Amino acid sequence: MSSKRNILGGVVFIILTLAVFTLLDSGCGRSEKPQPAASEKPAAAVKVEIPTAPAAVTPAPSAKPYIPTEKKERVLYSFEKNTDGWEVPDWALEDQSYVAKNASASQDVTKDGTSSLKVDAAFPGKVWTAALVEVMEYLDLTPYSEISCDIYIPKETPNGLKAKIILTVGENWKFTEMARGIQLMPGEWTHLKANLLAGSDDWKATAVDDSFRADVRKVAIRIESNRSPVYSGPIYIDNVKVANP
């Protein structure tokens, strides 16, 4: 009787063991992430657009030429520290018609800054005489359309002195003076100005072309007394410059 019970107990044990293994294999008690239904489609990927810089725009050509809004000028000689190379040339010192004695930087009177070029001269009257000072320097004045300077004579100077700017130009060293002398006003600064452009009539016996201002070898200033007045004393020069107004 006891052997039957033992056999029956063993059978029950085997049945229970098989049942437990079956439950474990079917996933009972296992935690799983939910899976999408077979009919559901995954969401489409979002495409990110990266903005690009706009293409450079080439401006259309202007119908009008560019015109600077400000005047362009260049001061060539201001005589602030010394004579800037200006002097009475040796040939003028040896010629009786030229009466400038010497040239020096001076603070007696100025148009701009603190110094000017002082020229001591002695005009005897009765004959044509002149005081001339110059500087020798190679200059290309192509960007500019005019050259100018300022001249002062003391207020006690008699009326009658005139002045000209003179350029020596080109490989032939052509001596070219202004066509007309400018009257100097005693006690005032007088402004001398001459046009450098092709066709200018500011220069004596010279057909001015585009090459005229491209090869300047000397710049000179000449003060003249045509028989009168008689004057012995200083003449002041300042602010020799070129401009393109």
C-alpha positions as CSV (number, residue, x, y, z in Angstrom):
1,M,0.0,0.0,0.0
2,S,2.8,2.4,0.8
3,S,4.5,1.6,-2.4
4,K,1.4,2.7,-4.4
5,R,1.4,6.0,-2.5
6,N,5.0,6.6,-3.2
7,I,4.4,6.0,-7.0
8,L,1.4,8.3,-7.0
9,G,3.3,11.0,-5.2
10,G,6.1,10.8,-7.7
11,V,3.7,11.2,-10.6
12,V,2.1,14.3,-9.0
13,F,5.5,15.8,-8.4
14,I,6.5,15.3,-12.0
15,I,3.2,16.8,-13.3
16,L,3.6,19.9,-11.1
17,T,7.3,20.4,-12.1
18,L,6.3,20.3,-15.8
19,A,3.5,22.8,-15.3
20,V,6.0,25.3,-13.6
21,F,8.5,25.0,-16.5
22,T,5.7,25.5,-19.0
23,L,4.6,28.8,-17.4
24,L,8.1,30.1,-17.3
25,D,8.7,29.4,-20.9
26,S,5.5,31.2,-21.9
27,G,6.7,34.5,-20.4
28,C,4.6,34.5,-17.3
29,G,6.0,37.2,-14.9
30,R,8.4,38.6,-17.5
31,S,8.4,42.4,-18.0
32,E,8.5,43.3,-21.7
33,K,8.4,46.7,-23.4
34,P,5.2,47.2,-25.4
35,Q,5.7,46.5,-29.1
36,P,3.9,48.5,-31.8
37,A,1.0,46.9,-33.5
38,A,1.8,45.4,-36.9
39,S,-0.5,48.0,-38.6
40,E,1.4,51.0,-37.1
41,K,4.1,52.7,-39.2
42,P,7.2,54.4,-37.6
43,A,7.1,58.2,-37.8
44,A,9.0,59.7,-40.7
45,A,12.4,61.4,-39.9
46,V,12.3,65.3,-39.8
47,K,14.7,66.9,-42.3
48,V,16.4,70.0,-40.9
49,E,17.2,72.7,-43.5
50,I,20.4,74.7,-42.8
51,P,20.1,78.2,-44.3
52,T,22.8,79.3,-46.7
53,A,24.2,82.8,-47.2
54,P,22.6,84.7,-50.1
55,A,24.7,84.9,-53.3
56,A,26.8,88.1,-53.7
57,V,25.1,90.7,-55.9
58,T,27.3,92.5,-58.3
59,P,26.2,96.2,-58.5
60,A,25.3,97.5,-61.9
61,P,27.7,100.1,-63.4
62,S,26.8,103.7,-62.6
63,A,25.8,106.0,-65.4
64,K,27.6,108.9,-63.8
65,P,31.3,109.1,-62.9
66,Y,32.4,109.1,-59.3
67,I,33.1,112.6,-58.1
68,P,34.8,113.1,-54.7
69,T,32.8,115.1,-52.2
70,E,35.9,116.7,-50.6
71,K,38.7,118.6,-52.2
72,K,41.9,116.8,-52.6
73,E,45.1,118.7,-52.0
74,R,48.7,118.2,-51.1
75,V,51.0,120.8,-49.5
76,L,54.4,120.5,-51.2
77,Y,56.3,123.0,-49.2
78,S,55.3,124.6,-45.9
79,F,58.7,125.8,-44.6
80,E,57.8,124.8,-41.1
81,K,61.3,123.6,-40.1
82,N,63.6,125.0,-42.8
83,T,63.6,126.2,-46.4
84,D,62.5,122.8,-47.7
85,G,65.3,123.0,-50.3
86,W,64.3,126.4,-51.7
87,E,67.1,128.8,-52.4
88,V,68.3,131.7,-54.6
89,P,70.1,129.9,-57.5
90,D,73.7,130.7,-58.3
91,W,72.9,132.0,-61.7
92,A,70.5,134.5,-60.2
93,L,73.1,135.7,-57.8
94,E,75.4,136.4,-60.7
95,D,72.8,138.2,-62.8
96,Q,72.3,142.0,-62.1
97,S,68.6,141.7,-63.2
98,Y,67.9,139.4,-60.2
99,V,68.0,141.1,-56.9
100,A,67.2,138.4,-54.2
101,K,70.0,138.3,-51.7
102,N,69.1,135.1,-49.7
103,A,66.2,132.9,-48.5
104,S,65.6,131.6,-45.0
105,A,62.8,130.1,-42.8
106,S,61.1,132.8,-40.7
107,Q,58.4,133.1,-38.1
108,D,57.9,136.8,-38.8
109,V,54.6,136.3,-40.6
110,T,52.9,133.1,-41.8
111,K,49.8,132.1,-43.8
112,D,49.5,128.6,-42.3
113,G,51.5,127.0,-39.5
114,T,54.3,128.8,-37.7
115,S,56.9,129.5,-40.4
116,S,57.3,130.8,-43.9
117,L,60.0,131.4,-46.5
118,K,61.6,134.8,-46.2
119,V,63.3,136.3,-49.2
120,D,65.4,139.5,-48.8
121,A,65.5,141.6,-52.0
122,A,66.4,145.1,-53.2
123,F,64.6,146.5,-56.2
124,P,66.4,149.6,-57.6
125,G,63.7,150.8,-59.9
126,K,64.2,152.3,-63.4
127,V,64.8,148.9,-65.0
128,W,63.1,145.5,-64.9
129,T,64.4,143.4,-62.0
130,A,63.1,140.3,-60.2
131,A,63.7,138.3,-57.1
132,L,63.6,134.5,-57.8
133,V,63.8,131.5,-55.5
134,E,63.4,127.9,-56.5
135,V,63.6,124.2,-55.5
136,M,64.8,121.4,-57.7
137,E,62.8,118.2,-57.2
138,Y,61.2,115.7,-59.6
139,L,57.5,115.8,-59.1
140,D,54.6,113.9,-60.8
141,L,51.6,116.1,-60.4
142,T,49.3,114.0,-62.6
143,P,46.6,113.6,-59.9
144,Y,46.2,117.4,-59.5
145,S,44.8,120.1,-61.7
146,E,46.3,123.3,-60.2
147,I,49.3,124.6,-58.3
148,S,49.3,127.6,-56.0
149,C,51.2,129.6,-53.3
150,D,50.7,132.5,-51.0
151,I,52.9,135.6,-50.9
152,Y,53.0,138.5,-48.4
153,I,54.7,141.9,-48.7
154,P,54.8,144.3,-45.7
155,K,52.2,147.1,-45.7
156,E,54.8,149.8,-46.3
157,T,55.8,148.2,-49.6
158,P,55.0,150.5,-52.6
159,N,52.4,149.2,-55.0
160,G,53.5,147.6,-58.3
161,L,55.2,144.3,-57.4
162,K,53.9,141.3,-59.3
163,A,54.5,137.6,-58.9
164,K,54.5,134.4,-61.1
165,I,54.9,130.7,-60.5
166,I,57.5,129.1,-62.9
167,L,57.8,125.4,-63.7
168,T,60.7,123.6,-65.3
169,V,59.3,120.5,-67.0
170,G,60.3,117.5,-69.1
171,E,63.5,116.0,-70.3
172,N,64.4,119.2,-72.1
173,W,64.1,121.2,-68.8
174,K,61.7,123.7,-70.4
175,F,61.4,126.9,-68.4
176,T,57.7,127.7,-68.3
177,E,56.3,130.7,-66.5
178,M,52.8,131.9,-65.9
179,A,51.3,134.0,-68.7
180,R,50.3,136.8,-66.4
181,G,51.9,138.3,-63.3
182,I,49.6,138.6,-60.2
183,Q,49.6,142.0,-58.4
184,L,50.8,141.7,-54.8
185,M,48.8,143.6,-52.2
186,P,50.9,145.4,-49.5
187,G,50.0,144.2,-46.0
188,E,48.0,141.2,-47.3
189,W,48.5,137.6,-48.3
190,T,48.1,137.3,-52.1
191,H,47.1,133.9,-53.5
192,L,48.7,132.8,-56.8
193,K,47.1,129.9,-58.7
194,A,47.7,128.3,-62.1
195,N,45.8,125.6,-64.0
196,L,47.8,122.4,-64.8
197,L,45.3,120.7,-67.1
198,A,45.7,120.1,-70.8
199,G,44.7,123.2,-72.8
200,S,45.3,125.6,-69.9
201,D,46.2,129.2,-71.0
202,D,47.8,130.1,-67.7
203,W,51.3,129.4,-69.0
204,K,53.3,131.6,-71.4
205,A,54.0,130.4,-74.9
206,T,53.3,126.8,-73.9
207,A,50.8,124.3,-75.4
208,V,49.9,122.4,-72.2
209,D,49.2,118.7,-72.7
210,D,48.6,115.8,-70.3
211,S,52.4,115.2,-69.9
212,F,53.0,118.8,-68.7
213,R,52.4,118.0,-65.1
214,A,53.7,114.5,-65.1
215,D,57.4,115.5,-65.1
216,V,58.1,118.6,-63.2
217,R,61.9,119.2,-62.5
218,K,61.8,122.6,-60.7
219,V,59.3,124.9,-59.0
220,A,60.2,128.6,-58.8
221,I,58.5,131.8,-57.7
222,R,59.5,135.1,-59.2
223,I,58.6,138.6,-57.8
224,E,59.0,141.4,-60.4
225,S,59.4,145.1,-60.5
226,N,59.0,146.5,-64.0
227,R,61.0,149.8,-63.5
228,S,58.9,150.5,-60.4
229,P,58.5,150.3,-57.5
230,V,61.7,150.9,-55.7
231,Y,61.7,148.5,-52.7
232,S,64.3,147.0,-50.4
233,G,63.0,144.5,-47.8
234,P,61.5,141.1,-47.1
235,I,59.0,139.1,-49.2
236,Y,57.3,136.1,-47.6
237,I,56.2,132.9,-49.3
238,D,54.1,130.1,-47.8
239,N,51.9,127.1,-48.5
240,V,53.1,126.0,-51.9
241,K,50.6,123.3,-52.8
242,V,48.7,121.4,-55.5
243,A,45.0,120.5,-55.5
244,N,42.3,118.8,-57.5
245,P,39.2,120.8,-56.6
